[in-house]
Every structure is written in structure tokens, then in C-alpha cells.
Amino acid sequence: MYIFNITYVIPSKRKDSFITWAKDEGRLAASSHLLRDYKIVTVAAIPGDKEFAKSPEKNFSVQMYFDSISDCREWNEKNFSALMDSYARWHGPNPLFFATILKEI
């Protein structure tokens, strides 16, 4: 299984709006016949960082699961722009994010 992971840095005050977007319009924008699963995760804590909960930003990831790396790449070519355009309509242009393709071992 391959996971196309997009991690966003979100101001804490916008976290509820991000979650709403990711569960609704974001999920719809990411949809594809190649997609096997879609999850939203967040960093809950950093060991040893007692101030983490007070951070002005939160990290959220949207994770899309695929059978192969070629499916990830095809999804990227056909759907990534739609997902990021959807994000921009909710949260503004130029998001702080990074994308990676992970492989389950």
C-alpha cells in the first residue's frame, strides 16, 4: 500500500475550519477511482514538548491510500491541483504544506 501524504501547517484558530474542509470538500476533491482510502490525521503531541498544545500552529495531514506508486503518481497528475484549488478557496492561496509518498512495509 502506498500513501500520498499532504501535511499542512494550519493556524490553531483555523483548525476547525480545516477539519470541516478536509472531511467534506477536500475528500470530494481528492476522490478518484484509484483511491482506496482517505484519512485525516494530526500531530497529537511531541514527546518532551510540554508547550506543544499552546503552539499557534497545528499540523494536519490528509492521507490518500493507493495500491501502487504509479497510482499515486497518476492521482497526483489528475487530482492534486483540484485538491489544492479546493484548499485555496477555503483557506487562501499559498498554503504551507509538503507532500510525500509513503510506503507501508
Stockholm file with secondary structure:
# STOCKHOLM 1.0

chainA/1-105         MYIFNITYVIPSKRKDSFITWAKDEGRLAASSHLLRDYKIVTVAAIPGDKEFAKSPEKNFSVQMYFDSISDCREWNEKNFSALMDSYARWHGPNPLFFATILKEI
#=GR chainA/1-105 SS CEEEEEEEEEEGGGHHHHHHHIIIIIHHHHCCTTCCEEEEEECCCCTTCTTGGGCSEEEEEEEEEESSHHHHHHHHHHHHHHHHHHHHHHHCSSCCEEEEEEECC
#=GC SS_cons         CEEEEEEEEEEGGGHHHHHHHIIIIIHHHHCCTTCCEEEEEECCCCTTCTTGGGCSEEEEEEEEEESSHHHHHHHHHHHHHHHHHHHHHHHCSSCCEEEEEEECC
//
